[in-house]
């Protein structure tokens, strides 16, 4: 069974950091496009960062310079390092995978809550 499991969320104060992890199992993900999304209450889910294979392909303007996406293929894990967190970063964060040739992300994790207090 293909599965993505996020971890690392929590409650932090403004200016602090968190590192989210997304552990993949069930098949190899090293060539997949991987994305981190977030959804805040009352808002649509948005793409925060993405990478295709080893290349970073996208950061949302709101997180550029603060967030870093990376992956460790030996561990089948993708990370999102989040620095200088702000209250507006509060959301449920999801990781997702998109296989080569697919147009949409077709495997999703269950999400992890990130709450930033002011």
The 8 nearest C-alpha neighbors of each residue, nearest first, counted from 0:
[[1, 25, 2, 24, 26, 3, 23, 106],
 [2, 0, 25, 24, 26, 3, 23, 106],
 [1, 3, 24, 23, 0, 25, 4, 108],
 [4, 2, 108, 23, 22, 107, 21, 24],
 [3, 5, 22, 108, 21, 2, 23, 109],
 [6, 4, 21, 20, 111, 110, 108, 22],
 [7, 5, 20, 19, 8, 111, 21, 4],
 [8, 6, 19, 18, 20, 9, 17, 5],
 [7, 9, 113, 112, 111, 6, 19, 17],
 [10, 8, 113, 114, 112, 11, 7, 111],
 [9, 11, 114, 115, 113, 12, 8, 116],
 [12, 10, 115, 116, 15, 114, 9, 13],
 [13, 11, 116, 115, 15, 117, 14, 10],
 [12, 14, 85, 117, 84, 15, 116, 115],
 [15, 13, 83, 84, 12, 85, 16, 82],
 [14, 16, 83, 84, 13, 12, 82, 11],
 [17, 15, 82, 81, 83, 84, 14, 18],
 [18, 16, 81, 80, 19, 82, 7, 15],
 [19, 17, 80, 79, 81, 7, 20, 78],
 [18, 20, 7, 79, 78, 6, 8, 80],
 [21, 19, 78, 6, 5, 77, 7, 22],
 [22, 20, 5, 77, 76, 4, 78, 3],
 [21, 23, 76, 4, 3, 75, 20, 5],
 [24, 22, 3, 75, 2, 76, 21, 4],
 [25, 23, 2, 26, 1, 3, 22, 75],
 [24, 26, 1, 0, 2, 23, 27, 3],
 [27, 25, 24, 1, 28, 23, 0, 2],
 [26, 28, 29, 25, 75, 24, 30, 23],
 [29, 27, 31, 30, 26, 75, 23, 72],
 [28, 30, 72, 31, 27, 52, 75, 53],
 [31, 29, 52, 28, 32, 51, 99, 98],
 [32, 30, 98, 28, 97, 29, 99, 52],
 [31, 33, 51, 97, 50, 96, 52, 98],
 [34, 32, 96, 50, 49, 95, 31, 97],
 [33, 35, 49, 95, 94, 48, 36, 96],
 [34, 36, 94, 48, 47, 93, 46, 49],
 [37, 35, 46, 93, 47, 45, 92, 94],
 [38, 36, 92, 91, 44, 45, 90, 93],
 [37, 39, 44, 90, 91, 43, 42, 45],
 [38, 40, 90, 42, 41, 91, 89, 37],
 [41, 39, 42, 38, 90, 43, 91, 89],
 [40, 42, 39, 43, 38, 44, 90, 91],
 [43, 41, 39, 40, 38, 44, 45, 90],
 [44, 42, 38, 45, 41, 39, 40, 37],
 [43, 45, 38, 37, 36, 42, 46, 39],
 [46, 44, 36, 37, 43, 47, 38, 59],
 [45, 47, 36, 48, 35, 37, 59, 44],
 [46, 48, 59, 36, 35, 58, 45, 37],
 [49, 47, 58, 57, 35, 34, 46, 59],
 [50, 48, 34, 57, 56, 33, 55, 35],
 [49, 51, 55, 56, 54, 33, 32, 52],
 [52, 50, 32, 54, 53, 31, 33, 55],
 [51, 53, 30, 54, 31, 32, 29, 50],
 [54, 52, 51, 50, 55, 70, 30, 69],
 [55, 53, 51, 50, 52, 56, 49, 69],
 [56, 54, 50, 49, 57, 51, 53, 68],
 [55, 57, 50, 49, 54, 51, 58, 48],
 [58, 56, 49, 48, 55, 59, 50, 47],
 [59, 57, 48, 47, 63, 60, 62, 49],
 [58, 60, 47, 61, 62, 63, 48, 57],
 [61, 59, 63, 62, 58, 47, 64, 57],
 [60, 62, 59, 63, 58, 47, 65, 64],
 [63, 61, 65, 60, 66, 59, 64, 58],
 [64, 62, 60, 65, 58, 61, 66, 59],
 [63, 65, 66, 62, 67, 82, 61, 60],
 [64, 66, 82, 62, 63, 81, 83, 67],
 [67, 65, 81, 80, 62, 82, 64, 63],
 [68, 66, 80, 79, 69, 81, 65, 48],
 [67, 69, 79, 78, 48, 80, 66, 49],
 [70, 68, 78, 77, 67, 79, 71, 50],
 [69, 71, 77, 76, 78, 72, 68, 53],
 [70, 72, 76, 74, 73, 75, 77, 69],
 [71, 73, 75, 74, 29, 70, 76, 28],
 [72, 74, 71, 75, 76, 29, 70, 27],
 [73, 75, 76, 72, 71, 22, 23, 70],
 [76, 74, 72, 23, 73, 71, 22, 28],
 [77, 75, 22, 74, 71, 21, 70, 23],
 [76, 78, 70, 21, 69, 20, 71, 22],
 [79, 77, 20, 69, 19, 68, 70, 21],
 [78, 80, 68, 19, 18, 67, 81, 20],
 [79, 81, 18, 67, 66, 17, 78, 19],
 [82, 80, 66, 17, 16, 18, 65, 79],
 [81, 83, 16, 65, 84, 66, 15, 80],
 [84, 82, 14, 15, 16, 65, 85, 81],
 [83, 85, 14, 82, 13, 15, 16, 88],
 [84, 86, 13, 87, 88, 115, 14, 83],
 [87, 85, 115, 88, 89, 116, 117, 13],
 [86, 88, 89, 85, 115, 90, 84, 39],
 [89, 87, 86, 85, 90, 84, 115, 114],
 [88, 90, 114, 87, 113, 115, 86, 39],
 [91, 89, 39, 38, 113, 37, 92, 112],
 [90, 92, 112, 38, 111, 37, 110, 113],
 [91, 93, 37, 110, 111, 36, 90, 112],
 [94, 92, 110, 36, 35, 108, 37, 95],
 [93, 95, 35, 34, 108, 107, 36, 21],
 [94, 96, 107, 34, 106, 33, 104, 108],
 [97, 95, 33, 106, 104, 32, 105, 31],
 [98, 96, 104, 32, 31, 105, 103, 101],
 [97, 99, 31, 101, 100, 32, 96, 30],
 [98, 100, 101, 31, 97, 30, 32, 102],
 [99, 101, 98, 102, 97, 103, 31, 32],
 [102, 100, 98, 99, 103, 97, 104, 105],
 [101, 103, 100, 104, 97, 98, 99, 105],
 [104, 102, 101, 105, 97, 98, 96, 100],
 [103, 105, 97, 96, 106, 95, 102, 107],
 [106, 104, 97, 103, 96, 107, 95, 98],
 [105, 107, 96, 95, 104, 97, 108, 3],
 [108, 106, 95, 94, 3, 105, 96, 109],
 [107, 109, 3, 4, 110, 94, 93, 5],
 [108, 110, 4, 93, 107, 5, 111, 3],
 [111, 109, 93, 92, 108, 91, 5, 112],
 [110, 112, 92, 8, 91, 5, 6, 113],
 [113, 111, 91, 8, 90, 9, 92, 114],
 [114, 112, 8, 9, 89, 90, 91, 10],
 [113, 115, 89, 10, 9, 11, 112, 116],
 [116, 114, 86, 11, 12, 89, 13, 10],
 [115, 117, 12, 86, 13, 11, 114, 10],
 [116, 13, 12, 86, 115, 85, 14, 11]]
